[in-house]
């Protein structure tokens, strides 16, 4: 079961680096097959020319004169966020918390501010910073869940550990001896800064704390929550006042100099001023055009606010008016601070990620960028600069078309989002979901507008009518034309005898075509909704329908790999395209009518010339079925999305790849056999599945987390099962009953891989936080942390004698550690791209490693020398494993093959080509007679030693098997 992590499966970067995820070193993708096409469209496209020439994203730390608004100095420009800023009490130092995991300190020299020190120590983003009142200490909080104390000169003093989640706020009490901090897990800590011990802590289960502030007299401590609520405590930790603020997020709060007022940021351009003492009502200041990320009072009582609109406002709070506006920022204003004398204001910009609130109307700072399931819908906005995508992960996301970056995330559907549309106003999204609803979203204010209910089954697809009407089709066999004025069902069309899968509206808005699972196509009159024609089913299912812009043709994509082109004058079949090798999943005509694009389960995007229907080019950038596609408004680009959670943007003229936005892969079949060979464990998204190895029957399905699991491993005695994933935890389960036993917390990013020691006393875990941690399992505590890695670590395994631990890292290195002392013994250098997987031979003398460079290397464990390089895979090697007798080595690859090599010579014995997608994991049985292979198509396949396929197992076939509760509901850690 020596495999790569989920996150590294389908992450292939062809152009600029994109935000999100932990894997930073990736293989080049296989090319498409371009055919010469007239290039004038691509060369003259205003969309392409503007977007391809986009500047590299940079962010600034600036100093302004607070009174005049004049820029005094740009202190620093860098590619990472400035997340928080603080002046020292005497005004001689500026401290900045930065997104590249460093604290930066500036001091004055010759009348200008210069960078004095860059302080490294945190393992992840530094989110917040504060000076002690006497200026002797600087505190920082980080995504690595720790608080660090520094001298003003940048020397590290102390690490405060205890927070289980990302630290979002730090603040000193007036005496400087107590520090208060809050984290996303809902914990409020009071620390003794001399001893580093927590003297008091409070928990708010199920809530996220985003900010903290201490009043100047120290009598009040305020804490801000994700949903917008703010609670004020006294210095003993007792709650004295609470302010509910619906529809926002209290990501920043600040007390006025006299302690009588508390300012809070809002999600829709508002700054809220709360009275600390009962009596007066709260005041709402509105001047920002978008979410407010930071508020801070100046010593003279003025208030500064900054946000997503790239402006800083300075407020006269008493008169409730903005007296100055500082413009010219590049990026969102995420931080600001006044100098102690109030003369200057420092501002920091960054990529202010979309903030989520409980009612989906606000924003939350740490948002996942990638979709975590199949992309089901994709569309361009009218200006061509934005793309919206929908997914089976229940979210809708807004992206820049070619530039890296997420613009927004919508959450609300209670299940898969299956289709997208855009109203004529160019800003209102419409979505259809498996939760039987159609929903409307405001893409400017980033909030849900309405929920339309009326269907009695999953809503499979929708279309927007010219003028703003909406039509949806459902598995309940009905079609609804919605009354958009009253947001209720208008006409209900019922003619189909099977679930309706596809809809198409003619360009003039007068005809509707609908297709169902039995292959029937109905033609309806609009707006009346009367049936004009019923075309009998001639194929398995009608998965997609689309009218040509001139309305001469109706194209239909079938479930048996054919595209039917019907002439709308008599509805006869004029052409049948059969080049695809699997079901047609999506079709789209270009706006100028010159091209038809098709997407298929055969993992290809094909472009056809109309009306000759000649194939122009074929795109092969996806790994897995395609499910959605769309042309840009000027037809210069085609975007496609699919099962691999990525969307790809191709140039229409020649198929050139312009962008690939990666996604998470949570259907990988990581697999492990119990030591006695009776049980088989695998991963299906968020669940750990335990099956009978002989029959494939599901015994237990355990919901391990609210986030995807990456890896599963039986203990050597077979009594326990460990799993890990995107929630940064390691879970332990009873392998027979499925009961939750305990969990281990420590990693600050996704955990990719687990490995038990031969005696079961220790467990190694590797992570995207660039570390490997070794845990004492009986003691439930950390033994070692290996910090020599320079990138995400994808694998960590013990040697057969338990004396060594080998790690595979995306920094192109494999490493060998002493398992007893934790000392680094050897660094194995030679791979030219990230190392994804590793396995020891049964005698422990040889280590095999797989890599993104498409090769496998064999290493002499004693000397560290490379013995042999095995070549043959055409794409990244994701997993390697020796047979129990050491005479064979099996490898899994992104090239959709599993290969078996003869050891020790390295000759290729066989290559298994039965897979339609990436092969990710391998497990030999105890005798080595059989090999279980996992891939991202949701199947486990069992082969004999000669490569004969014996059985295919699909864990999802037993969805009715009992599902255990999520771990934390079983009693916590």
N, C-alpha and C positions, 0 to 999 in steps of 0.2 A: 504493500500500500504506500509506496514511496512516490508521492505525486507533488505537483505544483499546487499552489493555493488557488482558490476561486478567482481571485482578483487578477491573476496573471494569465488566465486562460485565453481570453479573447481581446486582449488589450494590445492593439497593433497600431503604431502611430506612423502615418505617412507624411504628415506635414508638420505644422507648428505643434509644440506640446500643448496638451489640454489640461484644464484644471480637473482635480478630483482623483480619487483612487490612490493606491499606495505604490503601484509599480511604476518605476521611472525609467527603466531600461528595457526596451521592447524590440522585437524583431521587425524587419521590413515585411510588408504584406506582399502576397503574391499578386502579380499584375493582372489587369484585365486584358481583354482582347480587342483593342480598338480597330475600327475600320475607317478608312478615310471618308470624311464628311466635309461638306463645305464649312469652313471655319469662321465665316464672317460673323456669325451670331456670337461666338465666344469673344472675338476680338473687339467687338463694339458694344458689348453689354455694359450699360452704366452700373448695374449691380455688381458685376464681377470686377470691373475696373476699380470701383470704390472700395470694395471689401478686400480684394487681394492686396491693395496698397495700404492697408490699415497699419497704424503704428503699433509698436510693441507696448504692452501695458506697463506703465510705471506709476509710482505713487510718491507723494512729496510730504516732507515735514517742513512747514513754513512758519515764519514769525511775522506777525502783523502789529502795527500800531493800533491799539484797541479803539482809540478815539477817532482817528482819521480813516482807519481802514487801509492805510498804505502798507504795502508789502515791504518789510524791513530786510528780510534775508530768507533765502531758501537753504535750510540747513542740510537737507539730504534728499536725493531722489534715488529710489531703488525699486526693484521688481516685486517686493513683498509689502504687505500691509503694515501701516502704522496703526496699532490697535488701541493704544492708550498712551497718554502723555501726562507728566507731572513736573512741576517746578519744585526745586528745593525751597524750604522755608525762607532762606535768605536770598533767593532768586539767582544764585550763582550757577546752578546746574539745571539742565533739562534732561529728564529721563524719558525714554520711549520704549514701549513694549512692541516688539516687532513680530511679523508673521514668519520670519525665518528662524525662529526659536532663540533669538538673542535679545538681551537688554542693551540699549545703546545710551551712552552718557555724553552730553555736550557741556562744555564750559567756555567762558569768555576768554578771549585772547586778542589784544589789540583792537578792542571795540567790536569784534565779531565773535560769533559762536563757532567753535570748532569741535569736531568729534574727538573726545578724549579716550573713550574706551568702548570696545565691543565685548560684552560679557556672555560667554557661552556656558551652558550648564543645563538648561532645560532641554528635554528631549523632544519637545514639540512647540507649537505656537505659543508665544508669550501674549496673554490676553489682557493683563492689567498690571498697573504699577502704582505705587504710592510711597511717599516719603514719610518718615516718622516726624512728629511735630518739632523735635529738636534737630532734625536734619542728619542724625547720625546713622540712620538705616534707610535702605531702600528695599521694599518688598515687591515681589513679582509673583503672579499666578499664571498657570499655564494649562494647556490642553493635556499635558502629561500628568495632571492630577496632583501636582505638588506646588507648594509655596516655597520660594527661596528668599533668603535675606542676604543683602549685599551692603558693603560700605559705599559711601558716595563716590569713592574712587574706583569702584568696580570689583573689589575683592569679595569672593564668596565667603559667607560666614556660616550659614546654617540652612538645612533643608527641612521643611516642615511637612511630614507625611501623615496622611490619614484620610484625605479626601478620596472618595471612590470614583469621582468623575471629574470632568473638566472644571478647573477653577476659573470663575468668571469675574470675581471682584475681590479686591483687598482694600482695607482701610484701617488706619491706626486709631486707637483711642487717644485722647488728649495727652496723657502722660507718656505715651510712647512705649509703655511696657506690655501692652496688650494689642494684638493684631486680630482683626476680624476678617474672615474670608468666607465666600460662598461658592457652591458648585452646582453643576447641572443636575446632580443626583438629588438635590433638595436638602443639602446639609449646610448648616451655618456653624462655623467653628470660631472659638475664641482661643487664641494662642498666647502663651507666655513666651515672649521673644528671647528671653535670656536662656531658658531651658529648652525651648523648642517643643514643649509639651502642650497638648490641648487641655485647657483648664475647664472648658465647657463646650458643649455642642448641642445643636437642635436639629431635628429631622422633620421634613415635610414630605411624607411618602406620596409618590405619584406626581410630585410637582418639580419644576425646574427653577432654580434660583439663578438669576442673570446679573444681579447688581447688588451692591451694598454701599451704604454711606453712614458716617458717624457725625452727629451734630457737633459744633465747635465746643460745647461745654461737656460733651461726652454723656449726656443724660439720655440721649435717644440714638438708637441704631435702626436704620431703615433697610429693608430688604425688598428687592423687586423680583417679581416672578414672570414666567413666560406668558401666562394668560393676561398680564397687565396688572394684577393685584400687587399692592404694596402694603407691607406690615411694618409697623413701628414698634420697637421693643425698648424697654428701659435697660440700664446698664447691668441688670441682673438677668436679662434674657426674657423678661415677662412682657407679653403683648399688651400694648397700651392703645393702639389705634390701627385701623385697617381701612385702606382705600381700594375698593373694587374699580377697575378701569377696563371695561369690556371693549374688545375690538382693538387692543393695542398690545404692546409688549414692553415691560419696564426694563429695557436693556441698559438704561442709564438713569441714575438719580443723584441729586445733589442738594445738600442743605444750604440755606442762605447764611450769611455771616452771623446773623443774630439768632439763628436756629429756629426761627418762627415759621419758615416756609420750607417746603420740600418740592423741588422741581423734578419732573419725570418725563422721559421721552415717550412719544406716541407712535403708533403705526401708520397713521394717515396724515402726516404733516403737522401734528399737534405737539405742543409742549404744555404739560399740565402742571399747574401750581397748586399744591395742596397745603392747607393750613395745618400745622403740627398740632395745635391745641384745638379742641372742639369749639364750634361756634360759627366761624366763617365757612363759606362754601368754596369749592375748588374753582379755579379759573383756567380756561382753555385758551392758549395763545396759538393762533393759526396763521402761519406765513410760509412755511415750507411747502413745496409742491409734492413731496413724497415723504417716506418714513424718516423719522428722526432717530439718529443713532447715538448722539451724545449731548448731554446737558451739563453745564458747569457754572456755578456762581463765582463771580469775581469778588475779591475782598471788599470792594466798594459797593457791592449789592447789585451790580449789573449781572445779567445772565447771558451766557453764550449757548447757542444750540447749532448743531451741524447734522447733516443727514445725506440721504440718497440723492438729493437734488444738487449736490456739489457746492452748496452755499453754507456760510456761517452767518447766523443772525445774532446781533447783540441787542438785548432787550432792556428797556426800562420797565421792570416788573410792576412797580407801583402804579404807573400810568398805563400799563398793559399795551405797550407799543414798542415796535422794533425801531431802534435809533440808528442802526448801521447794518450793512450787509456786505460780507466779504466774499467776493466772487473770484473766479479764475482757478478753482481747484480742479485737478485732473483725477476723477474718481470720486467715490463717496467719502464724505467727511465722517470718519469713524472715531476720531479723538480730538479733544481740544483741552487747553488749560490756560488760565490766566497767570501772569506773573504776580508775585506777592503784593506789588504796589499797584496792580491793576492797569499798568500802562501798556502792556503787551499781551497778545494772545497767540499761543502756538497751536497750529492745527496739523492734523495728520490724516492722510487719505489712504484708501484701500479699496478692495473689492468687497463692498458691503453685501454679503450674500443674503438671499431672501430669508426673512424671519417668519417662522410659523407661529400661529397662535391656535388656541383650542377651537376657535370658531372659524379658522381659516381666513381671517381678515387682516392679519398682521404679518409680522416678520420674526425670524429667529436666526441667530447668528451662525450656528454651525449646521449647515444643511448639506445633505448628500447631493452630489452632482449627478451621479449616474442613475439611470433606471436600473431597477433590480429584477426586472422580468421583461418578457417580450414587448417590443414596441409595436403597438397595434394601430396607431394612427399617426399621420404626419401631414403637416400643411405649412405653406409659406404665408406670411403676412403680405398685404398688398405692396409694401415698399420693397419686398424681397430680402430685407435685412434681418428678419426674425423667422424662426421656425418654431412651431409648436409640435410637441410629441405627446402621445398618450401611451399608457403601458398597462400591462396586467398587474403591475405592482400597486395599482390604485391611484397613481399620480398623473398629472399633466405638467409638462415642463416647457418653459420658454427659453430659447437659446439665441445667441448671435448666430447668423448663418455660417460665416466662415471664421470669425474671430473666436478664440477660446472663451468660454464663460457661460455661466447659467444666469438668466435674467429673472427667473421666477419659478416657483413650484406651487401648484394647486393641489390640495388634498380635500377630500370630502366623499368621494365615491367609496362605498363599503364593498369593495370587490374590484374586479377587472374594469378598466376603462377601455372600451372596445372600438370607439369611433370618435372622430373630431370634425367640427365644422366651424366656419367663421361667418358671422353676420355681415351684412353690407356696410356697417359702420366701421369695419376694419379693426375693432377692438374688443368685440364681444365673442368669446369662444363658446361653442356648444359641444357638449360631450354626452356620449351614451355609455351606459355601464351595465355590468352583470347584476347590479343591485336593483334593476328594473326601473331606473330613473334616467331622465335627461336633465342635464344641469347647464346653467348659464354662468359665465365667469367674466368679470371685468378685468382685462389684461393691463389696464393702467393703474387701477387701485389695488390690483392683486387680491381680489376677494370674490367670493361666490355671490351671485345675484339672486338666483332662483333655482328651485328643484321642481321639475315637472314629473308628476306621477300619473300613471294611467295604464301602463303595461302590466301584464300578469306573468311576465317571464323576462329573461335576460334581453336587454336591448342590444341587438347585434350591430346595427348600423344606423346612421342618420344622414340626411342631406339637407342643405339650406336652399330655400327657394329664392329666386330673384325678388328683392323687396323685403327680405328678412323673415320669411316663413320657415318653419322647421318641420321635417317629416322624419319619422323614425320607424324602424321595423324590429320585430321581436321574435323570440323563440315561442311566444304564445300564438304565433301564426298571424298576428295582426299587424297592420300599418296604421299609424296615427298621424294625421295632419293637425298640428297643434294650433290652438287659438292663442296667439302670442300676446294679445291684449289682456286676456284674462288668465294666461299661463295655465291653461287647462286643455284636455283633449277636445279637438273640434270634430272633424270627421274621422271615423274609424273604418278602415277598409279591410274586409274579411273575405278573401277568396282562396287563399292558399291553404293547403291541407298538410303543410309541413312548416317547420321554422323558417322564417324569412331571413335570408343571409345577406342580401345585397339590394341596393337601391341606386337609381340614376335618374336625374332630372334633366330634361332637354334644355338646351340653352335658352329657348324662348319661354321656358317655365310652364309650358302647356301640356307636357306629357311626363308621366312617371313610369319608369320600368322597375319591376321588382322580381327578384329571383329567390327560389327556395331550395331546401336541401334535397328535394326530389327532382330537381332540374327544371321545374316549371318557371316560365317567365310570363308575368302579367304586364300588360300595357294599360295605363290608366289615363283618363282625361283629368286635367287640372284646370281650374281649382275645384271642379265639381266632384271628382273622385269616382266617376263612373267607369266601369271596366270596358275598355275598347277592344282588347284582344287578349286571348290566352294561348300562349305558345306551348305546346306539349313538351314534357321533359324528354330530352334526347341524351342526357349525360347524367353523371352521378349527382352533382350539385352545382348550383350557380353561385360561385363565391364572390364574383365581382361583376359589376355592370358599369358601362360608361358610354355616353353619347359623344360623337365627334362634334367639334364646334360648329360645323355647318349643318349639323343634324341629319346628315345623310346616312350615318352608320350608327349602329348600336353594337358595341363589342361586349362579349360575355366570356368570362373566364370560368372554366369548369374544374371539377374535382378530379377529372381524369386526364389532366395535362393539356387540354385543348383550348384554344381561343377561337370563338365563333364570331365572325363579322357579319352582321345582318344589315341588309339594305332596308331602311325605314320606309321606303315607298311601298313595299309589299311584304316586308318582314322575312324575306327569303334569306337563306344563308349564302352570302357571296364569296366568303373565303373561310378556310379553316386552317389555323396555324398550329402545327404539331411539334415544333422544335423543342419545347420544354420537356423535361424528363419526369416531371411530377406535377402535382396540383397547381393550378393558377390561383394565387392568393390576392392579387391586386392588379388593377389596370388604371391607366391614366392617359388621356390625350393631351398633347401640348396645346397651348392656347391658340397657336396659329394653325393648328390642324395638320401640321406636317408629319408629326410623329405619334406613335402609340408606344407607351412603355408598359412592360409586363413584369410582374414579380411572381416568384414561384417557390414551392417547397424544395425545388432542386438547387436552392441557394444562389440562383442567378437573377440578375436584372437584365432584361433585354430591351433594346430599342428597335422599333420597326418603322420603316418609311411608309407613309400613307399617300395614295391608296394602293401602291404596289405590294405592300406588306413584306418588303425585303428586310432581312435582319441587318441593322447598321453596325451595332456593337453589342457585346455581352460583358456585363460587369460581374466580377466574381470576388467582391470584397467581403461578403458576408460568410460567416461560418454557422450555418443553420438556416432554417426556412425564413424567407422574406414574408412580411405581412402587410406592408404599407409602402406607398410611394406618392410623390407629388412633384409637379413641375413648378419652378419659380415663375413669378408673374411675367417676366420677359422671356421665358423658355430657355434661358441660358444654362439652367442647372436642373438636375433631378436629385431629389432626396429620397432615400429609402431606409426603412427600419425593419427589424426582424427579431427572430428568436434569440440572437446573440446579444441582445440589449444595446446594440450600437445603432447609430444612424450614420449613413454615408451620403456625402454630397458629391455627385459626379457632374462633370461638364457635359452638356448635351451634345455638343459638336463632335467630340471624339471619345467620350467616356473617361477622360482624365479625372483622377480622384482629387477633389479640392479639399475635402475634410472628412475625417472619420472621428466621430465622438464615441468613445468607448462606453461600455456598460458593464454592470456586474453580471456574473454568470452563476446563478444559484441552483441550477438543475444538474450540475455536474454529479456524476455518480462516483463519489469517493467510496471505497469499499474496503472492508476488513473481515477476515474470517476469525472466528473464535479459535483458541488453541486446539480444542478437540474437534474442530471442523463441523460442528453441528449447527452453529449460528452464523448468519451473515448480517453485517451491519452496513448501512449505506446512508447517504444524505439525500433528502429531497427538499431543497429550499430551507425552510426554517425547522424542518423535522428530522429527527433521527429515526430511521426505520430498522427494526430488527426482524429478520426473516429466518425461516428454516432453510438451511443451505441446500438440502436435498430436493425440496419441492418449490422453494421460492415463496411459500405462504407467509404472509405478514403476520407476525406475532404481536408486535408493538409498534405504534407510531407515536413518537414523543415530540411534542412541540417544545423544542429546546429554548427558543428565544423569540423575540419579536423581530429579530434580524437573522439573515441567512447564516447557516452553519457551513463551515469550510471543510472540516476533517473529522474523522471518527476513528477510534482505536480501542481494541480490546486490551485489557490488562493481561499479563502473562498467565495468570491463573484462570482467566476467563470469567471471573466473577463481576468485574466492573467494565464499564464502557465510558470512555472519555470523548467529549466533543468540544469543538471550538468554532468561532466564527466572527462575524462583523461587530458583535457587541463587546469584544475585547476580553471576554471571560472564557475560562475553561470549566466545563461542567463534568460531573461524574454521576453515573447512573448504575443502578443494579441491572446487570445484563439479562437477568431472568424475568424480573417483575417490571422493569422500566422505571422503578422508583428513583426519584432524585435523591442523591446522597449529599453532595456539597459542591461548592464551586470555588475557584481560585481567581482572584482579581489582582491585576498588577500591570498588564500591558496597557499601553496608551493608544494603540491602533489595532486594526483587525488582526486576529490571531489566525495564522495560516495552516499550521501543521503541529502534530503532536507525536511524541515517541516515548514509550515506556522503556525503562531499564529492564534487563532480563529478569531481575528479581522482583520487579514491580514496585520497588520502594521509591523510585524517582520517575518523574515525568518531565520531558523537555518540551517547550513550546516556542515556536518561532512566529514572528510578527512583522507587520508593516511598520512598526516603530523602530525597526533596524536592530532589534535585540533578540536574543534567545534567553529564555528563563528556564532554570532547572528547579523543580519543585520537590520538596519532601512530601510524598503523598500521605503517609500515615500521620505526619505532623501537620499537614495542611498549611505549609509555610514555604516561603521562598528560600532556596539554598544558594543559587548563583544567578547572576545576570551577565551574559556575554555581550559586551558593548563595542566590539571591534568592527562590526559590520557597518558599511557605508550606504546601505540601501535595504530595501525590504528583504527579509529572510523567508525563503519559501519552503525549507525543509530542515529538519533536525532529527538525527537518529543516533541511538546508542549502538556501539559495536556489540557483536555476539557475546563477548566476555564482560560487557558492561564497563570497560575501563576507558573507553573513548566516546566522544560525541562528535559526529560530523554534521556540519551545517552547509546549506546551499543558499547563496545570496545573489541578489540581482546586481551587486557590484562586480560581478564576473568572477568571484572567488568562491572556493570551497574551503572550509577551515576544519581543523582537527583540534579538539580540546581534551584535556585531562578531566575525566568525569568526576574524579575524587577531589581535585583541588580547584577546578575551574580555570586552570591556566591554559592559554593558547599555546599549542604545540607546533602546528604547522599551518601555513597558508598555501593553498594549492592554486597556483596561477597558471592560466593557459587558455581558458575559454575566452572567446572574443565578444561574448554577450552574457547577459545574466544567467546564473546557474539556477535551475529550477528544481532539481531533485537529486537525491543521493541514496545509495544503498551499499551496505557492506556485504562482501561475500561471506558464506557461512563460516569459513575459517578465519575471517577477520583480517586477512592479509591484503585484500584488494578493495578499493572503494570505486564504485561507478557513479558518475555524475552526468546528468542531462542538462541541456542548455538551450537558450533561445538562439544560439548559433547553429542549430540543427544537428549538433554532434553529441556523441557520448564519449566521455574520457574514462579510461581505466587508470587508477593511481596505485602505486605501491605505498601502502599505509606506513610502513616503517621508514622509508626514505623520503616520501613525498614526491617522487618522480612520476611523470606521466608514462605509463607503460604502452598505451595504445589509444588511438583515436578511431572510433567507429563512425563511418559515414554511410549515409543511405537515405536518411529521412530528408524530406523536401521542405520541412518546416520545423518549428520549435519542438524539442523533445520535452514533454511535460512530466513524464514519470519513468522510473527505472526500477527493476527488481530482479534479484538473483533467484533462481530455483533453489529448493532446499538442498540439493546435492551440489550446487555451485557450478554445474556443467552448462547451464544456460543463463542468459540474461535477456529479459523482456523489456521492451521500451514502448511507451505510448507517446503519440505525437499529434500536434495540431494539423499534420498533413492527412489525418483521418486513417492512419494505419497503426497497427501494433506489429512490431517486428521482434523476432527472436534470434539471438546471436549465440554461437557456440563459444564456450569458454574453455581455456583461457585465450584461444587464438583470435576470437572476435569475428569469425566468419558468419555471414548472415545465413541462418537456417531457413527462415520463412518470413513472409510479410503478409499479414492478414488485411484484406481490403474490403471487408464487409460493412464498413462503417460509412455513414453519410455525413458525419460531423467529427469534430475533434475528439480524439481518444485521450482520456485524462488519467486513468489509474489502472493498476494491475495488481492482482493478488494470486499467488500460487497456493494450491492446497498443500496440506502437510506432506504428502508424498511427492508432490510435484507432477502428478498425473494430469491435473486440470489447472486451467488458468481462467480467472474471472476478470473481465475487462470492463471498465466503466467509461461511458462517453456522455456527451451533453445532450443526447437525444432521449434521455430519461430511461435508457435500457442498461442492464448488466448482461453481458454475454459470456457464456461458459464454453471454453474450447478444450479439446483433449490435447495431448502432447504433440499430435500430428497436425494441429491447426484445424481440426474438424469442429464446426459449430454444433454443440450439443443442446444448448438451451438459451433462450432469451428471457430475461426476467424484467418486468416493468413494475417498479415499486408502487406506482400510482394506480395499478390495477386493483388495489385493495383499499380504496378510499373509505370503505365502510368499516375498516379495522378501527378499534378503539384508539382515540388520540388522548395521550396523557396531557395534563395541564402544563402550562409553561412553568419553567423551573422556579421562578420567584414566587409563584402562587403555592408552591409546595412547602414553603417555609423559609426561603431565603438561603443565605450562604451558611 
